[in-house]
Amino acid sequence: MSTSLSISPEERGRLDHIATLQNFMVERVQAWSHINSGSHNRAGIDEMRGVLRDAFEPLGGVITDRDLKAGTYVTAAGKQTDVDYAPALEIEVRPDAPIQIVLTGHYDTVFPKAFHFQAPKWLDDETINGPGVADMKGGIIVMLEALKALEQHSAKDNVGYTILLSPDEEIGSPGSAPRLAQLGRKSHIGLTFEPALADGSLAGARKGSGNFAVIIKGRAAHAGREHHLGRNAITAMARFATRLDELNGQREGVTFNFAKLDGGGATNIVPELAVGRFNVRMIETEDLAWISARIDELIAQTNLEDGITAELTGGFSRPPKPMAPANAQVFDWVKQAGALLGQEIKWAMSGGVCEGNNLWASGCPNVDTLGVRGGDIHSDREFVKVASFTERAQLAALILMKIASGEFNAGMVKDMAMADLEAAIKAKA
């Protein structure tokens, strides 16, 4: 850690101003939490995007509703159908500056429109419980106030940035993934505002993830008169799921989770269709080939069964994000900035995935848990520690100002990241 790094009087002024915004940030997250913006609630998504457009307008950048790539989804009836996603909100500021940063966040939540968890409430003087307060409407607020501080800094013209606020992160970023890749390739560094843990720890290396659906077709028959003529798709799926589960433990850090089964109907009919959905997690990029080979073997094995056909859909949505040297350098900057603010920054391996995985895959070193301190996300117990609005906004602002001043060399870490990726490609060749 550098011994000469310090907070300049100019930076101190910007950080002190952030401290005056604590109540404003807390009130804002409560207002945003009231908007149900579940990934599949298009009306709520559109409402939230409009609120964000107004909130980010003071940055003075070019604001665009960025159309996302359409996706596909396998219905419970085994049909692949097209899916259109709501636009992302993109804000571009100083695109010609010598250093470019991509800042990402998502404004969708996991909570459906009819879910009982719809409004925030105080649990105690330090904690608010509510949908999205941590994951990640709170993080978006932190991002915005940090950028406002940067815009008041004398070295701001050294840095340009693009903000991508996505409506589909909680369903794997199927629409926004191509845009994340584009922004990652052109940016020197990425900052993502997923929530930190309640104690302030950040995610370090992250596992990768893949989502798959398998469609198994058999033959319908009367369960009494002609049971012998039927071919039961559900029992075939059960055999597939059992074999898939038996792959757990065969390779370190690789997990298979069979999560959902659709199919069947009346009890007097042999079911002719089953749709199963499963998730795969892995630590190393090299795991992907092994996983693909094992899944292909199971599909082939199922197709050998009399009267049964199996079709695999889906794929790997987010590759692993290792603690490569470039990412480690960015984390060291976060640690240095935290130390100047009296914040002890720690991190640990995470089995979760986020937009940071996508950015790294495109060659963009990044830190992806700069949001508020919180916990119990993806449940009706989700909470945020309110003191962390000031803490994290100051932390992100200081990092941005140090990049703008050149004390944190973003160009250097981009070069390191590209060298890492080139070495990995050569190793595979």
N, C-alpha and C positions, 0 to 999 in steps of 0.2 A: 504493500500500500504506500502511495506517495506520502512523504512527510511534509511536502510544501503546499499541498492542496489546502485551500481555505475558502471561506465564504466572503466574497467581496462586499463592500458597502452597497453597491448597486443590487447585488443578489439578495442581500439582507432586506433591503427595502421591499423587494417583490415578495419574499417569503413572509415578511411581517404582514403584508397586505392580505395574503392568503389566510392568515390566522383570523382576520376580521370577518371572513366569509363563512365561518363554521356554521352558524345558525342558518344562514341562507342555504348552504349545501344540504343540511339536514332537512330543512323544509322542502327543498326541491326533490329529494329522493322519496319523501313521503308522497308528494303529489304524483310523481312518475309511477310509484308503486301502485297507485290506484288504477292505472291504465292496464287492463289485461291485454298483454301483447304476446300471448302464447304463440308458438311457431305456426300453428294452424288456424289462428284467429285473424283472418285477413283484415277485418274492420279495425281490430285493436292494433295490429301492426301498422296499418296506414295512419291511424291516429297518433301513435307514438312517433312515427317518422316525421309527421308534421310538427310535433312538439320539439323534436330534436333539431329540425331545420331552423326554427326560431331561436333555439338556445345557442346554436353554433354560428349564427349570422354575425355576431359581433367580431369574429375573427377576421372578417373581411375577405375571405377566400371565395373561390368559385364553388357554388353548391350545386350538386347534380343528383337527381334520382337515377341511380345506376341500374339499368335493367340487368337481370341475372339470367344465366343460362338455364333453360328449362331442363327438368329432370324426368326420371321415370320412377314408377312405383308399382310393385306387384300387389294387386288387390287380393282380398280374401278369396275371390273367385279364381285366382291364378292367372289373371290377365295383367299384362304390363300396360300401364297407362301413363300418358304424359302429365307432368306436374309443372305448373307455372308458379314461380316464387315472387313475392313482393319485391320491389326494388330495394337495393341498398342505398344508404345516404352517403355520398362522397363529397368531401370538402378538400379542395386543393389550394395551397398557399405557397407562393414563391416557387413554382416548378422549375425555374432556371437557376436556383441557388446551387452553389457547389456541393453542398451536403444535403442529401434527401433522406427523410425519415418517413416511415409508414407507421401510423398509429391505428390500431384496430380495436373494435369492440362489437358487441352484438346487443340489439335491443329486443330480441325475442326472449321469452322465458319458456320453461317446460310446462307451465300450468295452463290447462285447457280453459275455454271460455266458461264452462259450467262448473268448474272446480270450486270447492268451498273456500279455498284460500284466495281472497280477493282484495284484502286491504291491510295496510300496515298498522302496527300497534306497538307501544312502548312496553318492553318487558321489565326494564328498570331504567335508572338514570343514564346508563351507559349503552343500552342495547335496544335496537328496534328490530322487530320481527315483521317480515312482510315479503310479498312476492317480488323478486328482482332487486331487493334492497342491496344485496351483495353481488348477485350474479345476474346481470352486471350493470344495472342502472346506476348503482353507486359508483362503479368504476368509470362509467362514462362521465359522470359529474367530476370526478377527480381529474380525468384527462382534460376536460374542458378548462378547468381553472388553472391547470398547469400550463396549458397553451396560452391562455390569456396573460399569464406572467411572462412567458417567453416573448409575447408580442410587445411588451413594455421594455425589453432588454435592448441595450445599444448594439449588441452583436447579432440581432435577430436575422439580418439580411444574409448572414452566412449559411442559414439553414432554411430549407423549404420542406414542406411535408404534405402528405396526403392522408386524410382520415377516412377509413372505411368502416361504417357502422352497418352491420349485417343483420338481416331478418331471419337467418336460417342456421345459425351456429349450433343451436341446441339439437338440430336434426342432422348434424354432421357437415354443415356448409356445402351441401351439394350444388347449390346455385352460385355461391360466392367464391368457391375454390379457384376457378380460373382467374378471377380478378385478384384474389390474394396472391396467386403465383405471379401475375404481371407486376403487381406493386412490389413484391419481394425482390424480383429480379432487378428493378430499377432503383431500389432504395439501399442505402448504406447500412441502415440499422432499423430494427422494428421494436416497437413498444406496444404491448397488448395489456389490457386492463381487466383481466380476469381477477376474481378476488383472491387475496392472500389468505392464509390460514388465520385463525383467531389470534394466534401469538405473533403474527407478522411474518411467519416463514413463507418463502416463495417456492414455487415449483422449479426444480432444476431440470435434469433430464426427464423427458416424458416418453411413455410408451407410444407406439403407433396403434392404429385401429383400422379394422375393416368390418363392414356390415354386409351381410349376405342374406339372400332368400333362396330357398330350394323349393321347387314345384314338383310334386310327385303325383303322377296320374296312374290310376289302376283301372278297374272295371266294375261298374255298378251291377248289382244283382239282388234278387229278393233274398233276404236273410234266412228265410225258411225254406222256400221251394227250391231255390237254385244257388244256395250259398257256395257250393263247390265251383260255380261258374264265375263268381266274383273274385276280384283281386283288391284287397283292402289297402288303400293308399295310406290310411292313418297308421296301421301297424307297420307298414314299410317305412313310414316316417319315424316311427318309434325306434325301429332298428337303426336307421340312419343317425338319429339323435343320440342313441346310446353309444354307437361307435365314435361319434364326434366327441362326446364327453370323455371317452376313454383316451383321447389324445392328450388330455390335460396331464401334466407331469412328465411328458415325454421329452420336452425341450424347455430348458430353463427360461422362465419369464414369459412363456407363451401360454395363453389361456383361451379356451373356447367356451362360449356361453350360449347355449341354446335357449332362446328367450320367449318365443311365441309360436303357437300352433293354431292354424285355422283349418277347418274342414269338417266333413261329416254332416249329418242331419238326422233324419228319422232313424230310429233304432232297428227298423225292419228292412233297411237298405244297406248293403255293403258299400262303404264310402269309396268313391272313385277319385277323390281329390284331397290333397293335403298341401298346405303351404306352411313351411317352417322358416323362422327367421333366427339368425344367430350373429353374434359379435365375436371378433377375434382381436386379441391384444398381443403385442410383441415388444421386445426391448431393442433388438438389433435389426437393421435393414436386411441383413443376411437371413433373418428368420422368414422373410416374405416368400422366398422360393420354397422353403421347406413346408410352410403352411399351405401354399397353393398345391403342392404335390400331394399332400395328405388329403386335402378336400377333394381333389380330382379323383383320387383312389376310392374315396367313399362314394362319390357319385357313380363311378364306373361299377363299383360293387353293387350298388342299388339297381343299376340298369340291367344287371345280370339276372335279377329276380324275374320269375315267370310273370308276364303280363304287366310289369311295372316299368314306368319310364320316369327318369329324374332329370330336371333341368336346373342348373345353377345360375343365379343372377346376382348382381352386386359386385363389390370389390373392395380394395383397400382405399379408404378415404383419406387417411392421414398417416404418413410414414413416421417412424420414430424420430424424436428430437434428442440427440445425445448432448452430453456436456462436452462438446468439442471445444478446442482452444478458443475459437472466436466467441462462442457463447459464454465460456468461462470468463473471458475478458469483459464482456458486457456485465456479467454478474458482479465482477470485481468493481466496476464503476458504481453499480448500485450500492454495493457495500461501502465504498468510499463516501458516496453522497450521504448514505444513511449515517455513517459515523460522524460526519460534520453536523448532522441534525440531531445527534444523540439517539439515533435509532440503530439497534443491533439487527443486522440483516442476516438471516439464515435461510438455507434452502435444503430441499430434499427431493429425491426421486419421486415422480408422480405416475400413477397408472392411468390418470385421466389424460384426455387429449383436448386440444384447442387450436385456435388459429395460429399459435406459435409454431405448431408442427408444420402447417402449410407454408409459413414464411421461411422456415429453415430449409424445407425441401427445395425452395426456389433460390437458395443461396443467401438468405438474409439472416444474419445473426440477430438474436432478439432475446428479450426477457418478457415473459407473458403473464406475470401475476403482480402487476403494479397497482391493482385496484385496492379497494377497501379491505380491512380485516373483517372476516365474517366466518360463517360456518353453516352446517346442516343444509347446504344448498340442494336443490332439487327435491325439497320436502316442505311441508307446511311449517317446519321449525326454522326455516331460513332466517338468519339474523345478521346484522351488521353492528360493529362497534363504532359508535358515532365519533369518537375521538379520532378515528382513522381517516376521516375526511380531510382534516387539516394535515395530519401526518403524511398521508400518501400524496396529496396534492403538492405539498412542499417537496417531497422526495422526487416526484416526477418533474416538477418545475426546475429543481436544481440540476437534475440530470440533463434536461434540455438546455439549460443555460450553459452548462459546462461543455456540452457538445458544440453549441454556438460559439463559445469563446475559444474552442480548439483544445481545451484542457483534456477533454475526452475525444480521442481521434477516431471518429466514425469511419473515415476512409480506410484506416489501417485494419479495423476488424472486418470490413467487407472483403478486403484482400485475403485475410486469414480464412474467412468462410469459403471463398471460392477455391482456395488452395485445398481445403479439407474435402470439398466435393469432388474436385478433380482427382485427388488421390484415391478417393473411394471408387470413382469410375475406373481408374487404371487398375485398381486391385481386382475389380470384377472381370476385366478384360482377359 
